[in-house]
């Protein structure tokens, strides 16, 4: 393992952390996909023993984003939505933090502190080293049964009873978009949404709806992924307008933040993918880029949206300290 270039540590919610290395003969395929799906990576991997040492690959820093710049962008976005250009768009940013901890120590703390999340660390010579604790399932597929999470709106867990009409509307847009996509997709035999509930994610609470569908044999998973990602939970609505707004207006390149990662078998008859949220990237000199975003609607308030991303930062800050 010392000579390996690609390393993965991964565990699903309430599972045990496992370690993987590249193996072209394996039928277990790990996917690591960027926000725009322009640089999707698929690697055949097999489980291995935890390495005694690994030289984690470093990413490249981007120009820092000042609070004033981000507030201005949020205000501009809210004004565009009030004028009817779109219904929702997710605006994100990053902040750089230092830590004296090793990647192994950070991974251990992620594993211990977030048992209900999907925890991972992926290191690749061309992509750098990414890690996180995602609360959001993009897709689970097994024996023709499909599950998708609709997740939006954020409060601290103690404030979970204070969601407003704005957050309910925001999460409703996500649910509506996913349901509409599945109902129009050939090969979907049935689809239903469970009642909205509140999901705990570390110290945070999110509005949550589980969407379930039955699929025909030979269902085109790749086609559905292309249409589904990015969902309004990380992109916006209408999808094309939101992606263009993000591409033109965001103050950095989000790359693999709010993309997705996870597994399929080589035939893609089974799959489990997670949205790459509550994540960070290793930079040079023990610096880490923390990626943060929030859904904006016409009813948003810029400073409140900034504060929401500060709350989301605590997931990773807790394991860096």
N, C-alpha and C positions, 0 to 999 in steps of 0.2 A: 504493500500500500504506500510505502514511502515514495515510490516512483510514479504513482498514479497522478494524473493531471486533473481528474474530475472526481469530486467527492460529494456525497449526499448523506445527511442525517435526516430522518423523517419519522414522524409518528402521527397517526390519526388521533382524534379525541379519545382520551382515557385508554390509550394503548401504550406499548413500550417503545422507547426510542430504538431505532435500528439504523444500521450503517450500510452504505451501498457504494459500489465502484462500477465503472464501465465494463460491460461484457457484451460484445456484439452477438453472442449466441443466445442471450437471454430473451425470453418473450415478454418480459416485464419492461414496459417503455415509460420512462419518466419524461414528462412534458414541462418545459419552462418557456412561457409565452409572454411576449411584451404586450403593452397596452393596445397597440395598433395591429397586432398580429402580423407585423411585417418581418419579424425575425424569430419565428417560432423554432424552438430547439426540442428535438426528441432524441433521447439517449437510452439505449438498451443497457440495463443495469442489473446487477445481482447483489444479494445481501452478502456482507463480509463482516469480519471482526472489526471492532473499533481500532483504528490505526494508532500506533504509539505516538506518531508525529505526522503532521501534514502542513505543507507550506501553503497557507490560504492565499488565494489570488486577490489582489487589490484592485479597486475600481479607480476611476478618475473623477476628481472633484469638479463640480460645476460652480459657477459664480453664485455667491450668497444672495439671498432674497431678503431685503429689508421689510420690516413690518409695514412701513408706510406704503411701499410698493404693492404689497399683497392686499392691503386694505383698499387701495385705489382700484386694483383689478376686481376685487369683490364688488365694489360699488358700481363699476362699469358693467359688470355682468348682471347685477340686479336690475340696473336701468334697461339693459337690452331685453331682459325677460319681461319687464313691465310693459315694454313696447310690443311684446308679442312675437319676438324672434324665436323663442323656444319656450318649453314648459319647465325644463330643469336642465342644469348642467353641473357637473362636479368639478370644482376648482381645487387644485392641490398645490403643495409646496414641499420643500424639504428644509430641515435644519441640521446643522452639523454639531455633533457632540463628541467629546473625548471620553475614553474609558481606559483604565489600567488593566481591565480584565482581558483574559485571553478569549478567543472564540469558544473554546471548550467550556470555560466558566459561564459565558453568556448562554450557550446552548443548554447547559445544565439548569440554569435558573429559569429559562423559558419553559423547559420541560416541567420543572417543579411548580412554577407559579400559574401556569395556564393549562391545567389538565383537560379542559373542555374545548381547547382550540386545536387546530392542526399546526404542529410545530415542525419547522424544517430549517436546515442550513445547506445551501447549495453553493459549491465553489467550482468555477469553470475558468480556464485560462483566458477566454475571450470576454466573459461576462462579469468577472469578479466574484466576490463572495456576498451572497444575500442570505438573510435569515429573518424569521418572523414567527408570529403566532396568529394565524388567520382564523377569524370566527365565522367566515362566510363560505359555505359550500356553493360552488358554481354548478356542479352537476355530479350526481351519483347514478350510475347505470349498471344494472345487474339483471340478467335474464329477462330483458324487455321491460323492466320497471325502472322509471326515471324519476328522480327527485331533484328539485332546484330550490334554492333559498332565495326569497325576496327579503332583503335586509336593508333598512335605511332608517335615518333618525338616530340621534345619539344623546344620551343623558348619562350622568353618573348613575351607578346602581341605586344610590340613596335617593336620587331624584326621578326614579323611573315612573312615578305617578304624575309627572308634570309635562308629558308630551303634549304639544299643541296641535292645532289644526294644520299648521304649516308642515310639521313632521309627518302627520298622518297622510296629508296630501302627497308629500314627497314619496313616502313608502308605497302609497297606493299606485302612483305612476309606475313604479318598478314592477309591482304585481300585475298591473294591467298590461304592460308591455310584454312580459314573459308569457302570460296567458294568451294574448293575441298571437304571438309568434307560434306557440305550440298548436293552437287551434287551426292555424293556416298551414302547418307543416304536414306534408304528405307522409303517411306512415304512422301518425299519432292516432291511436285507436280511441283513447279517452283521456281527459285531463280535468283535474279539479284542484281547487285551492282550499286549504284548511283555514280556519278562522285566525285572524290576526292575534298575535300574542307578543310578549316581551321576552327577548333572549338576553341572557347574561353573557358578557364577554369580558372576563377579567373583572375590572372595576367599573365597566361600562354596561349600559343597557341599550338595546336596539329594538325597534319595531320589526316584527318578523312574521312572515307567512311562508309556510311550506307548500310548494306546488308539486303535484304528483301526476304522472302520466304513464299510460301503457302504450308500448310501441310494437309495431309490426316486425316480423322477422326481416333481417337485412336492413334495418333502419340506418340511414346515412348519418352517422354520428359527426363526421367531419363537417358536413354541410350545416348541421344544426349548430355546432360550435361557432362556425363562422358567422352565422346569423345572430346567435345569442350574445357573443362577446364583442364589445363590452356592453353589459346590461346598463340600464339607466342608473343602477346603484353606483357605478364607477365612471360612467360616461355622461349620459343625459338623454333628453328626449326633445325633439326628434333626434334620432341617433346620428344621422349624417351632419346635421347642423352642429350638434354638441361636439362631435369629434373635430370638426373644422374650427370651432371656437377655441377648443382646448389647444389645438395645434398652433393657432395663430396668436393666442393671448397669454397662455400660461408662461411664466417667467423662467422656465427651465424645461428640460426634456425628461418626462417621467419614466421613460424606458420600461423597465419590468415592474415598477410599482403599478398596481391595479391591473396587471395582467393576470395570468393564472398559472398554477402549477399542479402537478399530481400525476396519476398513473393511468395507463390503460394496458390491456394485453395487446399482442401484436395484431389481432383481428379487430380491435376496438369494440368487441362485444361487451366488455366490462370496462368501467372507467370510474375514476374518482378525482375530481378536479376542485381546487380551492382558489378563491380570489386572493391575489397577493396583496393583502392588507396588513396593517400593524407590522410593517417590515422595515428593515434597514440594510444598508450596504457598507461593507468595509472599505474605507479609504486609506490613504497612506498615513503613517505616523500615529496609529491608534485612533484615528478619527473615524466617525461613523455618520453616514447620512441617514436621517430618519425621514420617512416619507409620510405625508399627512394630507388628507383631503376631506371635503365635505360637500354635500349636495346643496345647490343654490336654486331657489325659486324666486318668483316675484315678491314673495312675502318675507324673504330673508333680510337680515340686518347684518351689515358687513362686520362690525366688531363682534357680534355674537358668533358669526361663522369662524372668525379667527379664534375665539375662545374655545369653540368646539374642537378645532384641530389641536389646540394646546392640551385639551383633555385626552385626546387620542394619543398624543405623544407619550403619555405616562406608561403605556404598555411596554414600550421599549426602554424608556428612561429607567424604569424600575430594575431592569436587568443589567443596565450599563453602570449604575451607581455601585 
